[in-house]
Structure formats: structure tokens, C-alpha cells
């Protein structure tokens, strides 16, 4: 294996996904380096959620290869991929609303232990589990609400718990699906800083529609249009890419600017 291949955390090679005669992902190619933050953008219906489902094992590709740290994971079960070091959050909350913040995070820690966690070993492992849970609480800045039921948190705080559960197992590749959707401008700014901190030294792939977040967080941006990655480069180069502007970015930036103007005029 070459040095370049060894440096890759996540690689997609000619990945395709069809539902019947409809091809959703059309030969997607992507090579994400270890420790890199990558934003996946594209218009609605481009196949972003499908691509996340393929990477995380919720779906199997029709053809092509998906490699995690150089090892093939396509066709593997989600729990197996998770225990190989890939963790994913979702657009829709998967939290336990009646459990406290601490208990939700601890569930994520326990799950990551896999076969090392069994009822007869619970008491001996609890100290290790609780220590990791407390560490994650500090990382997502919710120690003061550790005993609060998740249902009583603000929306932004619930999203922070989602991130906490995602990183609880210590995976080195993190997938975040629209993490700042529905947040105010100030909440988004704080959340982006938190994401930066909790993913320090890890590889991040995130789907995001807020271009301010994308250009402020990502080292590189992958643009997915009709199931194909039409560009994958630094924010500045993607911003100036004529094909990207024609297919997606120009209209999106215009929509964001119009929304900003309406907000300030209100």
C-alpha cells in the first residue's frame, strides 16, 4: 500500500446505488485524508443521504468499493462499521428523551464497548464507562445539565447530545448529517466551534446546507450533483468553480444572501 493510500481515512471507488432502474449514486469517487474536515454539499435529491447510508452500512452499494482506513467496509453491518471506527449522527434525533444527558451519552459509550460489555462485568467496567461519559459531557459543554432529561433541553443542546453520543465510542471517522439545521445564527456559530473542538485530530465528513458553516469549517468541499461528485477541492477553488456555480453554488449563495437581506429588513 502506498503512502497516499495509508493516509486515507475514507475512500469511495466508483460507488453506485440503484433502486430498481433508477440510479441514485452514479460512480461516486471520494478520497478523504486522515484528520481532514470535509463538507458534502449539493442540491436536494443529489443523493447525499443515500451516500451517507452507503458509507455507514445502512445500505449496500450496487457496485463499487468503500474503504475505511484502507479496509473494505461495503456490505458490512452498521454495528461492525461503527466498531471499526466510524460513527454517524442523523438528521432526525435518535436520543432517549426521558433519560438524562449523562445516561444518553453513557448508552453511546456502552454500545461502543461491544463484546467487552456484559451484565456480569458491568460493575467492573462502570468506572471506565462513567469516566468516558464525563469526558464527553465536558467536550459538548453540557456538564451543568448532566442530570437533565433530554426532552427538557433546547434544540441546540439536543443536537449537542447527538454529537456527544456519536463521538462517545472514540471513533476516528465522524459523519454528521446536517448538524446545524434549524439553529439560530448565534447557536450555529457556537456549535461550529464545538464541532471543531470535538473532532480535533479526527476525520470529519458532514452534510451541510449553510454555506457559512461549510466555508468556515471544511478543509475541502465535495459537491454531489445527480449522484456524482463533480468537484472536490478547497473552499476557495470550489467557490470559483464554474461547473459548481452553474449546477448548485451560485443559486444557493443567492438564496442565502436574499434570506440574510430579508432577515435584516424585518
N, C-alpha and C positions, 0 to 999 in steps of 0.2 A: 504494500500500500504506500502511495506517495505521501510526501509531507503535506501536500494540499488536501488530500483526502483525509488524512489524520486530523486536520484542523477543522473539519466539517462536523457540526453537531447534528444537522438535519439536511437530508438530501432527497429531492424528488427527481426521478428519472423517467421521463415520458409517461407520466401518470395519466391514465384515462379512467373515466367513470361514466357508464351509460345506464339509463333506466329504460329498458325496452329498446326502442330505436332512437331514443333521444340521448345524445351525448352531452353531458354537462361539463365534464373536465376533459379537455382535448390536448393531451400530450404536455401537461404542465411540467416545467423544469424549474428547479429551485435549489440553491446550494447556500445554506446558512452557516456561517462560521461560528465556532465556539466563542461565547461571550458577546455575541453581536445582538443588537436590538433591531428587529425587522418589523415594519408595518406592512400589512397586506391590505391594499385598498382596491376599490373597483365599484362599478355601478351595481344597483340592486339586480339580483339574478345572474351575477357574474360567476357564481359558484364558490364564493368564499366560505360559506358554512359547510358546503359539501367537501371542500378541500380540508377544512379542519376536521371533519368527521373521518376522512380517509387517514389523515395523519395520526389521529388519536385512537383509531381502531373501531370506531362505531360503524364504519362501513369498510368493505374491502374493495380495492380498485379493480376495475375490469381488466386492466393490464398496466404494466409499468412497475417500478420499484420505489419503495420508500425506505430510507436508511436512517437510523438513529445512532449517532456516534459510530458510524461505519458498519453497523449491523442491520440486516433487513428486518423490518417490522411489519410489512404489508401482510395482511391475513392473520395477524396475531390478535388475540383478545385485548380489549381496552385495559383490563387489570394487569395483563402481562406487560403491555407497553408502559403503563404507569410505573410498574416496579422496575422497569429498565431505565427509568429516569426522566420520563416525560409526563408533565402534569398539565391539565387543561381546566379552564373555567368556562362557564356557559353564559349566554345572553339572559336566560331565564334562571332565576335563583334556585339553587339546589340545597338550600340551608334547611335546618330543622328549626322552625320558628319558635317553638316552645322551649327549646334548650337555650342555655346561656351562651354568650360569646365563647367563653372558655370551653364549654362542652362541645360546641361545634368544631372548634379548632382541634380539640383532643380527638374527635372522631377521625379527622383527617390524618392525625399522627398515627393513631392505631391502625387505620387502614393501610398505611404505608409499611407497617411492620410485617404484614403478610403472615407467613407461617411462623414467624418469631413470636406472634401474639396468640396465646391460647388461654383458656379460662384458668388452667392450673398454674400458669405463670404470671397471671395478672398482677398479683401483689408485688412480685419481684421486679416487674417491668414498669410499674406505675410511677416510680420516682423518675425514671428516664423519660417517660411519656409526659409527665407534668412539667418537667424542666424544658422540654422542647416546646410544649404548648405555651408556657410563659414567655419563652424567647420570641415566638411568633406574635404573641399579643403585643410585645414591645415593638416589633417590626411594623405592625399595621397601626400602631398608635392607639390601641383600644384597651390598654391595661385598666384604665379607670372604669371601663364598662364591662369588665371581665365576667361579672355575675348577672348582667342584664340580659333578659330574654331577647333573642334576635328580633322578634316581632316588634319590639319597642324602640329599635334603633331607627335612625334616619336612613333614607335610601342610600346615601353615600356611605354611611357606616356599614350597611348590609353588604354593599359591594366590596368594602374593605375586608369584611369577614370572608367573602367569597375568595378574595385573593389569598387571605390567610390560610384557608383550607387547601387551596391549590398548592401553595408553597410548603405546607406543613411537612410533607414527606421528604423534603430536601432534594427534589428532582432538579436536574441541571438544565433541562429544556422546558420552558414555560410557555403555554399557549393561552392568551387572554382574548376572549371574544367580546368585543365592544365594551371594554371595561368602564368607560366614562359616559356611556349613553344615558341621557336623562338627567345629567348633573348640571348645576349652575356653573358659571364661569369660574367663580372662586373655588367651588368644590373640585372642579376639573383640574385647576392649577395645583391644588394640594394633593390630589390623587395621583397626578402625573409624577410629582416629586416622590411620593411614596412608592410608586411602581419602580422608579429609578433606583431607590434605595434597596427594595426587597429583591430586585433582580440583579443587583451588582455581582459581577462575576459569573452570572448565568446567561443562558441564551434565551432571548425573548422573541416570540412571534405573536403579533397582535393584530386583530382585525379592528379597524377604527375608521369612523366616518368624519370625525372632527379633524379638519386639515391642520388646525393649530396644534393639536396633540401630535399628529403624525409628523409634522416637520420639526416639532420641538423635542420629540422623544427618539425617533428612529435614526439609526446609523445608515440604514439603507431601506428603500421602499420597493416593494414588489407590487406591480399593477396587474390585476387579473381582469380580463375582459373576455366575455363569452368562453370562459373555461381555459383561456390561455394566458400565460404570463407574458405580457407584451413589453414589459420593461422591468429591470431590477437593477437599481443604481442608487447613488447618494441622493439625498433630498434635492439639492441644487440641480443635479442633472435630470432628475425626474420632472422637476418643475418646468424645466426648459425643453423637455422632450415633446416635439411637435405631435408625434403619434399619440402620446398620452393626453395632451391637451385636447386633441381632436376627439378622442374616444371617451374621455372622462373628466380630466382635471379642470379644464377651462370652465365647463358649466358648473362644476362643484364649487370652485372658488368663487364664481359669480354668485351662486346661491348663498354661500356663506357671507359674502360681502353685503348682499341685499338684506339678509337676516340681521346682520350687525347694524345696518343703517336703520332698519325698522325698529330695532330694539332701542337705539339711541334717540330715535324720533318720538317714541311712545311717551 
